[in-house]
Amino acid sequence: MAKQANLYSFPSVKDNLAPALRAYVISCQEAGLARHSVFKVAVSGGSLPKTLAQALLAPPSGPNDEVKWDKWEIFFADERAVPLDHQDSNYFLLKQELLDKLPAGTGQPTVHPIDTEYLDDTQELADQYEQALVRSFASRDSVKLPIFDLLLLGCGPDGHTCSLFPGHELLRETSAWVAPIEDSPKPPPKRITLTLPVVTHAVRIAFVATGGGKKEIMKQIFEEGAGLPCALVNEGAGERASWFVDNDAVEGVSYPRRPFSL
């Protein structure tokens, strides 16, 4: 039987989950740097950037606990077709919660926002973002899929992740790396997103889900699957997917938790 996704549950986000997430991210960072001297990450929005800030802005506890920001190359797992200073922009959210708070003198990551010249044409917006991936991950001909060192994702109350929504035709997309969506059930309707094959082929995938409002959808994802996007990622990635959750989010969920270790 294929190995399953890891479910790590913690009593407190600040005291337990955030330090564990930091250790996991730094472990992925070091593996990425060993592979190709850069750490290629894709990040989604929602409440994730705030939790990331709690994890990654803490001072290092020693030489093996260093976030090497100048080696990071950050993409967006999905983005809304809005200006970069708009409240709905995932770039704006990450900038506000994390990037603007990096300590002075810290090396800066390379960040890849969308090209806002194409906000009125989501297909072109997606194509342009795919070209940014091509430039980073080698030519499209030689690489079937870009392989991120780490994807940092959230989970919506309907089981969506990135801008991949339950029952949406985009879940069947197999050739594009980045796809447009014009009918997102959650506003704003126009977005772009990494496709499911790109998500499931990452070296590591970390989901963060917190709060009692998540427990019903977590039961569905981990007990039923039900074709939900988060469940499809779990199925496609197996043990390469790890969930960092607080106890409230998985209250009553029968899926086995694992003690966190690297």
C-alpha positions, 0 to 999 in steps of 0.5 A: 500500500502506498504511504499516506500523507503525514498528519501532525497535530499540535495544541497551540499554533504559536508555541508548537505548530509554528516551531515545527513548521519552521523546522520542516521548512528549513529541512526542505530549504537545506535539501533544495540548496543541496540539490541546486543551490536555490530553494524554490517555493510556491505559497498560497494565501488565506491565513497561511502567510500569517502562520508562516510569519510566526514560524519564519520570523522567529530568531534562529536558535542556532546555526542549523536553524537559519532561514536563508532568505537570499536563496529563496525563489518564491512563486505563488501557488495561485493568485487573483487577477487584481493589482499587486496592492489590492487587498485580495492579492496573495502577493500583497498578503505575503508582502504585508505579513512576511516580506515587509517584516524581514529583519534589516540586513537580511538577504532578500528572496527573489519573488515572482508576482504576476504580470499585472499588464494582463489582468483583463485576460486570465488565459494570457495572465496564466501563460505569462506566469507559466513562462516565468516558471519555464525560465526558472525550471528550464525549457518547457521541452526538457521538463515535463513538470516544474518540481518545486522544493516545497509547496506551502498551501492552505485548505479552504472550508470546502476542501479547495487548495490553491484555486483548485475547487471541488468538482471544477473542470480544472482538476482534470487539467493535465498539460498546463502548468498554470491555468486560468479560472474565471468562475471561482466559487469564492470571490474574486472570480478571476484567478490563476492557479498551479495545476494539480499535476504540478502540485502533486509533483513537488518534492514536499508539500506542507498544508497548514489548517487551523481552528475548529471551523476546519474540523468538518472538512478535515473529516471529509478529506481524511476519512472520505476523500470524496474527490476533494482537491486537498484529498487528491493532493494527499492521494497523489503525493502520499508521504510527501504531503504533510499537514500541520494542524492544531488540535481543534482542526482535527477534533473527531477526525479518525485518521492517525496522527504522527508525532512530528519529527524530521 
